[in-house]
Structure formats: C-alpha cells, structure tokens
Amino acid sequence: MKVLSLTEPFATLIKEEKKLVETRSWKLPINNMKENNYQEYICGEYSVGRYAWILENVELLDKPILAKGHLGVWNYE
C-alpha cells in the first residue's frame, strides 16, 4: 500500500476531514487556493516551488504507522 507521511496537527486535520489539501515541494499544480478555500490556504505553505496535493478517497488506518525519516510517499507492507 502506498502511504503519505504526515506530521501533526495535519494528520488529525486530514482524519477529521478539515484539511483536504496537502502541500509539498513535489510538482503538482495548484489553482486559486487562496480565493476558493481560505481555510485550506492558511493550513498549507503555498510559496514559490511548493505544490498542492488534493486528497480524495483517504483511507484511515486502525493504528498510525510510526516511522522515522523524511516526509514522502512510500510503500507499506
């Protein structure tokens, strides 16, 4: 399963469906975030060189996966 590493408080905000966009430095386009969804805008870093990932169909795990390292997308067996 592919997983996306998250830190708090963002993991909880995503779990509670209060945050639907995650910002990273990996290239994915962002479009009028500040005007269309201000709450999402203030929860992310939208500086030059950052991109927004729109989160859809998020699957919650029974237990969080504790992992050390950098934020990223990785495989969990």
SERO-4910 file (N, C-alpha, C, O; in steps of 0.05 Angstrom, whole numbers):
BEGIN
 pado doro    nc1    nc2    nc3   cac1   cac2   cac3    cc1    cc2    cc3    oc1    oc2    oc3
  Met    A     17    -23      0      0      0      0     18     25      0     38     26     14
  Lys    A     11     44    -16     25     70    -16     15     87      7     -9     89     12
  Val    A     34     99     22     26    116     44     40    143     40     62    145     28
  Leu    A     28    164     51     39    191     51     45    198     80     27    198     96
  Ser    A     71    204     85     79    212    113     67    239    119     67    257    103
  Leu    A     56    241    144     45    266    153     54    272    181     62    254    196
  Thr    A     54    297    189     60    305    217     35    317    229     17    325    215
  Glu    A     35    319    255     13    332    269     18    362    269     41    371    269
  Pro    A     -3    378    268    -31    371    272    -44    364    245    -68    358    245
  Phe    A    -29    363    223    -41    359    197    -54    331    194    -74    329    180
  Ala    A    -42    311    205    -53    284    203    -81    283    215   -100    272    204
  Thr    A    -85    295    239   -111    296    252   -131    313    236   -154    305    233
  Leu    A   -122    335    225   -140    352    209   -149    337    184   -172    340    176
  Ile    A   -132    321    172   -140    305    149   -159    283    157   -179    278    144
  Lys    A   -153    270    180   -171    249    190   -199    260    195   -218    246    190
  Glu    A   -200    284    206   -226    296    213   -239    310    189   -259    324    191
  Glu    A   -227    307    165   -236    319    140   -238    350    142   -255    362    129
  Lys    A   -221    362    158   -219    391    160   -198    402    141   -197    425    135
  Lys    A   -180    384    132   -158    391    114   -159    371     91   -156    347     95
  Leu    A   -163    381     66   -166    365     43   -144    369     23   -144    357      1
  Val    A   -124    386     29   -102    392     12    -76    390     28    -75    401     50
  Glu    A    -56    377     17    -30    375     30    -10    388     11    -10    382    -13
  Thr    A      7    406     21     26    419      5     54    406      8     62    400     30
  Arg    A     68    403    -14     95    392    -14    111    406    -35    101    422    -50
  Ser    A    137    400    -36    154    412    -56    154    396    -82    167    403   -102
  Trp    A    139    373    -83    138    357   -107    118    369   -127     97    378   -118
  Lys    A    124    368   -152    108    382   -172     80    370   -176     77    348   -187
  Leu    A     61    385   -168     33    380   -174     20    408   -175     27    425   -158
  Pro    A      3    414   -194     -7    442   -197    -26    451   -175    -41    434   -163
  Ile    A    -26    477   -169    -45    489   -150    -61    511   -165    -50    523   -184
  Asn    A    -85    515   -158   -102    532   -174   -121    549   -156   -139    539   -145
  Asn    A   -115    576   -153   -133    595   -139   -141    586   -111   -163    591   -103
  Met    A   -122    574    -96   -128    563    -69   -137    586    -50   -156    582    -35
  Lys    A   -123    608    -50   -128    629    -31   -156    640    -34   -170    645    -14
  Glu    A   -165    644    -58   -192    655    -63   -214    634    -58   -235    641    -48
  Asn    A   -210    610    -66   -231    590    -66   -234    575    -39   -256    566    -33
  Asn    A   -213    573    -24   -215    558      2   -195    569     21   -173    558     24
  Tyr    A   -202    590     35   -183    604     52   -173    586     75   -149    587     82
  Gln    A   -190    570     87   -181    552    109   -159    533     99   -139    529    114
  Glu    A   -162    522     75   -141    505     64   -116    521     60    -93    512     65
  Tyr    A   -119    546     51    -96    563     45    -79    568     70    -55    567     69
  Ile    A    -92    574     93    -77    580    117    -65    555    130    -47    558    147
  Cys    A    -74    531    122    -63    506    133    -40    496    116    -28    475    123
  Gly    A    -33    509     94    -12    499     77      9    520     72      6    543     79
  Glu    A     31    512     59     52    531     52     51    533     21     59    514      7
  Tyr    A     43    556     11     39    559    -17     59    579    -30     52    594    -47
  Ser    A     84    577    -20    105    594    -31    114    583    -58    107    561    -66
  Val    A    130    599    -72    140    590    -98    156    564    -95    172    562    -76
  Gly    A    151    545   -112    165    520   -111    150    499    -95    160    476    -93
  Arg    A    127    505    -85    110    486    -70     86    479    -86     77    495   -103
  Tyr    A     75    456    -82     52    447    -97     31    434    -79     38    426    -57
  Ala    A      6    434    -88    -16    423    -71    -24    396    -81    -27    391   -105
  Trp    A    -28    378    -63    -39    351    -68    -68    352    -58    -72    356    -35
  Ile    A    -87    347    -76   -115    346    -68   -120    318    -58   -116    298    -72
  Leu    A   -129    315    -33   -133    289    -20   -162    280    -24   -181    293    -16
  Glu    A   -165    257    -38   -191    245    -42   -189    215    -35   -168    203    -38
  Asn    A   -211    204    -27   -213    175    -20   -191    167      0   -178    147     -3
  Val    A   -188    183     21   -168    177     42   -178    153     58   -200    153     67
  Glu    A   -160    134     61   -166    110     77   -153    113    104   -128    116    106
  Leu    A   -169    113    125   -158    115    152   -149     88    162   -162     67    156
  Leu    A   -127     87    176   -116     62    187   -126     59    216   -131     79    229
  Asp    A   -129     34    225   -137     29    252   -116     40    272   -123     51    293
  Lys    A    -91     37    265    -69     47    281    -50     63    263    -45     55    241
  Pro    A    -40     86    273    -20    101    257      5     83    253     12     67    270
  Ile    A     19     88    231     44     75    226     66     94    237     69    116    227
  Leu    A     81     85    257    102    102    268    127     97    251    136     75    248
  Ala    A    137    119    240    161    116    222    179    141    226    169    163    229
  Lys    A    204    136    225    223    158    226    234    164    199    236    145    182
  Gly    A    240    188    193    251    195    167    238    220    156    224    235    170
  His    A    242    224    131    231    247    117    202    243    108    193    220    105
  Leu    A    188    265    105    161    263     93    163    253     65    181    261     50
  Gly    A    144    237     57    145    227     30    123    206     25    107    200     43
  Val    A    123    196      1    105    174     -7    123    149     -8    144    149    -20
  Trp    A    113    128      6    129    103      7    110     79      9     87     82     14
  Asn    A    122     55      5    106     31      6    106     20     35    126     19     48
  Tyr    A     83     12     44     80     -1     70     68    -29     65     48    -32     52
  Glu    A     82    -49     75     73    -77     72     57    -86     96     48   -109     97
***
